[in-house]
C-alpha cells in the first residue's frame, strides 16, 4: 500500500468516534513522545490526549485537502521580546523537505502559548 494512502486512512480513522473512544487503538497510533499543540495554546502529551479523547462528546469531523510528503518535523517554543512589552510565547512547528541538495520549509504553524498550557 502506498504511504500516502496508508496515512490518509490512519488520519481519517483518528477523526472517527469509534477510534477516538478506543483507548488501545489510539495508543497504538500515537508514539510515546507524541505532542499536540492545541488551538487553545495548550500542549498535550500522549496520555493527556488518550484521556481527553475518551471523555469527549461524539462529533462528526470531515477531512478536506489531504496531502502527504516525506518530511522532517521541527517543534519548539518561541519567545518574542520587545523593549517595554511583555514577552509573547508561541508553540511552533515546521515541516522541512530535502530538495536540490538543501532543506526547504514547506509548512509552519504558530499557536499562541495560552493561559491553558501544561506546565512542566
Rosetta blueprint (number, residue, H / E / L):
1 X L
2 X L
3 X H
4 X H
5 X H
6 X H
7 X H
8 X H
9 X H
10 X H
11 X H
12 X H
13 X H
14 X L
15 X L
16 X L
17 X H
18 X H
19 X H
20 X H
21 X L
22 X L
23 X H
24 X H
25 X H
26 X H
27 X H
28 X H
29 X H
30 X L
31 X L
32 X L
33 X L
34 X L
35 X E
36 X E
37 X E
38 X L
39 X L
40 X L
41 X L
42 X L
43 X E
44 X E
45 X E
46 X H
47 X H
48 X H
49 X H
50 X H
51 X H
52 X H
53 X H
54 X H
55 X H
56 X L
57 X L
58 X L
59 X L
60 X L
61 X L
62 X L
63 X L
64 X L
65 X L
66 X L
67 X L
68 X L
69 X L
70 X L
71 X L
72 X E
73 X E
74 X E
75 X E
76 X E
77 X E
78 X E
79 X E
80 X E
81 X L
82 X L
83 X L
84 X L
85 X L
86 X L
87 X L
88 X E
89 X E
90 X E
91 X E
92 X E
93 X E
94 X E
95 X E
96 X E
97 X E
98 X E
99 X E
100 X L
101 X L
102 X E
103 X E
104 X E
105 X E
106 X E
107 X E
108 X E
109 X E
110 X E
111 X E
112 X E
113 X L
114 X L
115 X L
116 X L
117 X L
118 X L
119 X L
120 X L
